[in-house]
Structure formats: structure tokens, C-alpha cells
Amino acid sequence: MSRLTWPIVVGVALLLGGLCRFRSPEVFVPVVDTPVRGIDTRGGTVGVGGVSVTVPEGALASSERIAISSEPALPGPLPPGTIATSPVVVLTKTTAAPFSVPVSVTVPCSNPESSCALYWDPEHRIYRSLTVTALGPGTLTFETLHFTEFLTASSDLSTVSVDTGFRPDADGFPYRNGGFDLDVEGWCFGISSLSVWYYETHGVNGEHLAAALAASRNGPVTSDAASMEMARLAQDETTATLKAKKSALAHSEFATHRLGDKQAGLALLNALAATHMPQLMFLQTWGQVGHAVVVYGYEKGHFLIYDSNYPGETLTYGFDLAKGFGTYGRGNGGKLDAVYSQLPFYSWLALSSIGSDADFQKIFDQALADTKSLSPIRVLIDAPVVDASGTAHVPADAKTLTISGRVEGGEDFVRAVMGTDKKTAHPRVLVAIEDGAAAFSSDARLGDGPETAFSVNGKLDKIQDAIRRAAKTKKGTTVDHFTVAIYLSSAKVGNGQYDENVLGGRELLRFAVVLEPATTTPGILGALDRQ
């Protein structure tokens, strides 16, 4: 089919007066029609009164009328300490359909170096952030997928302290990035994006993501299937946005990264203060995007972070208004994974650059619907024999401990959660001894068929030594019973070697092993239930 070349008719309303001088649009700005200008479906730029809108090729499916006007007053109040640095610019077009790719909008701004870009969400009656792509003398440029009322705003950051109300345990996902490490590639972008979306659209009504996910649980093993699927779907969709080059985010660098770390950090803090809504932050690896997190507050010179690698925790990232970013760390003082030494700040991005509310609602609804049809996962232990009390009795003089069994019903779980038939995406069956004192990988992968058989072997004396080391007890202390847990994880561990990634996996079953005959030497007790 040949390229369409008929013109898009554009109606433009002229903004009169020195728009960039308004600190708050309290003065009515008269609207005057200008001559019609044609733009074909390959895109083009419409501009008047210091406002310009650049429509890229493919953004519109058919010709539409685009109008630029202004409003004399704010659509809603800004937080204390935040002022408008532009007039309220109103952009409209013939249909309400969003653009297929973001359009670029440049507006007059009285203080671009210290401003953020906002749009008014009339449904939820809140301001939401936009990705700033460029600053100019008296102008600020942002991108948007839809038209509404827009403005720029600046906050007094000298004494700013922001608490959006977002909390990692209530408003984040209940598991570690990658779905209990089921997916080695991780879902940080999806988890972070969907958490921000849910809080922006549902948190205003007092709803919390963790409670919504808990209500969707349909059994003890597949209980998190819905949330894992929606995180994976969101990851796929947000990543696809990058690959399709639908926004400035898709270029070799994030647009906000080109502003410089300090300037991007100030824009992020301004957006946080002006919207009182969580924002997306990106950390880098070897100069490229490596990890997505949620910024949900700022206090005492630190951004407050929800990081999906540490579910339920508050992490912090130091940010000095004069010096820029400092140290990234765990709020509880715990040690970070070593990889974080290679993950400095890269950029931040407004959710509006990734997708619409309808996009995220579709992901959320699809995952909830899919999980209702999942069959339960059952773990059957063949050896050693486990009795009704959840205990297996093993001869104390046995040289080898063999743990074997079958996992039933995991095929549709993997298909829904992982969304792929690739062998590498299927989680392994792993066996952990005494909460990770020792661990064994099985070659069996869940989802290869309706039943997954697994078997691991370990020298009993080596297992006992590992338990003593983990418990920091004397060498001669008798180990007369311990726990065994069956996990799903993308991790592969050395035979018998402890790996903390195992305990980040999805636990399926736990039972006790008692070595017979018992001795009178004080033993190290294994807990049947994780505390």
C-alpha cells in the first residue's frame, strides 16, 4: 500500500501575551484563531505563541484537527511550596484516541532549569509527571502520548521533604524481582512500572496493590501466579516500548540522562514534590540501563526507594541539591548485593512515556483472569518416605541422602507466568537443606511436561558438616535432624554448595529429616516452618 499523503488539517488557537512571564496562570489569555495549516500523515510541527507540538510519523492513524489554547486557571491546586512556571496549555485533537508514538511538546517556561512537566488527570483529579526531554532558553520540552491540560511547575527544594504515602510492603510486589528468581532476566521494569501505575490510579482511593494481589490467590503454591504473570507481562510490554523506539527512552540514552545526573535528579525531585506520586528511576550498568526502581519519597537528603530485589524494604539514595547523587543503600543497614557497586544513577522516566492507564489495566485484568484457570501444583516425595506428620526417617549411618520426587501440574503455571516455551525460561527444581546450609540443583525444569521428576544426592556427612558450619557449632556436635525444602528457581548451584539465590526462589514443600537411631548428644534442631 502506498504511503498516505493527504493533509492533516490543523486548527491552532493563538496564545496572546508573554506566556513565559506567568508564574501562575491567573490571568485569562484570549484565544484567536490563526490560519489553517496542513500537515500530512508523515508528521510535522504546529506552533504558535511560544508553544510547539511535533507530531512524528506514524503517531496518527488518520488526519485530525489539532488545537492549541490556554486556560486562565489551574485545573487543580498544586502542593504548598510548588508554583506554576508556565501557563496551563490545553492541547486537543479531533479524537480522544492516544497517539501511537509520543509527540514532543515545547512550552514557554520561566524557570526551565528548576521545573518539571505535568499533565492534569481529570479522572483521578491529580497531576501526573511527564518525561522532560530538553531544556532551552525560556523553554521546556516534554513528550506525551495523549492530549489534555499541561503545565510546568517548580518547587522550593531548599527544605523539601516528600512523603507520597507509597509503602514497599503495601504497594509493591510480595516477592523478589524475577518472581522468586524464577526468571533469570528479571522483571524490575515491569514490577516498578505497574507499582507506580496502581498507586497513581488506585492509591488515590486508598487501595493497595499487595492487598489486591492477596485477594487473587487461589492456593498455597500457585498463590502468587497472578502477580507474577502481571509483572512478566508488564516487563514484556515496557521492554517492547524501548525496542520499538516509541519514545525518547528508546534512544541510546534516556532523554533525562542527557540533562546530566544532577539536573535529572533535580527534575525528578521536582516531579516528586509537585505530584506527590512515586516516580520511576533507572540505574545503569556499563553506561546502559541496568535496573528500574521506584522513588516514593525524599527526606533528610535521601530519595526513598522501593527496589524489587529487596521486597518490602525501604532503600535510600543520597541526593544533595548542590553535589548530586551520593550512596545507594538499604534503609536497615544491611549489605547490598555486590552488583550494586556497578549500578549508579542513570535517569528517571515518567510513566506516561511507557503506556496508558488502559495498557496497564489490561495487563492487570488479564493476569487475574488467567490465574483462575491454573491447576494446583503438587509435590510428591518418593524418597525418603515422608509420613503424615511431614517427617522422613533416615538411618544415621547412611552414606548418601537421596531426595527424589515429582512435581505435578506445573505446565500451565509456567506457560502463564513465564509466557514462553523457551527451555531457559523454565525454572529448575532445587533442594535446600536447613534453610540453605547446603543446596543441590536438579536438571529437572518445571513445565517440560505435565509431571516433572527430580532427584538429587548428597553425602550425609558433608551435609551434617555444612549444617554445623551454618549454625556455628562445634565440630563434634551431633546433627540428628534437619529440614529439607523443595524450591523453584532459575539459579543453578554447585552440588551441595550454599547459594543465597536458592532462598530467593519459590518454595513448594518443606519436610523434616530425622536420623535414626537418635543419640543423646545435644542436637541442632531444624524448624519445620520458616519463621
Secondary structure, 3 states (H helix, E strand, C coil): CCCCCCEEEECCEEECCCHHHCCCCCCCCCEEECCCEEEECCCEEEEECCEEEEECCCCCCCCCCEEEEEECCCCCCCCCCEEECCCEEEEEECCCCCCCCCEEEEEECCCHHHCEEEEEECCCCEEEEEEEEEEECCEEEEEECCCCEEEEEEECCCCCCEECCCCHHHHCCCCCHHHHHCCCCCCHHHHHHHHHHHHHHCHHHCCCHHHHHHHCCCCCCCCCHHHHHHHHHHHHHHHHHHHCCCCHHHCCCCCHHHHCHHHHHHHHHHHHHHHCCCEEEEEEECCEEEEEEEEEEEECCEEEEECCCCCCCCEEEEEECCCEEEEEEECCCCCCCHHHHHCCEEEEECHHHCCCHHHHHHHHHHHHHHHCCCCCCEEEEEECCECCCCEEEEECCCCEEEEEEEEECCHHHHHHHHCCCCHHHCCEEEEEECCCCEEEEEEEECCCCCEEEEEEEEEHHHHHHHHHHHHCCCCCCECCEEEEEEEEECCCCCCCCCCCCHHHCEEEEEEEEEEECCCCCCECCCCCCCC
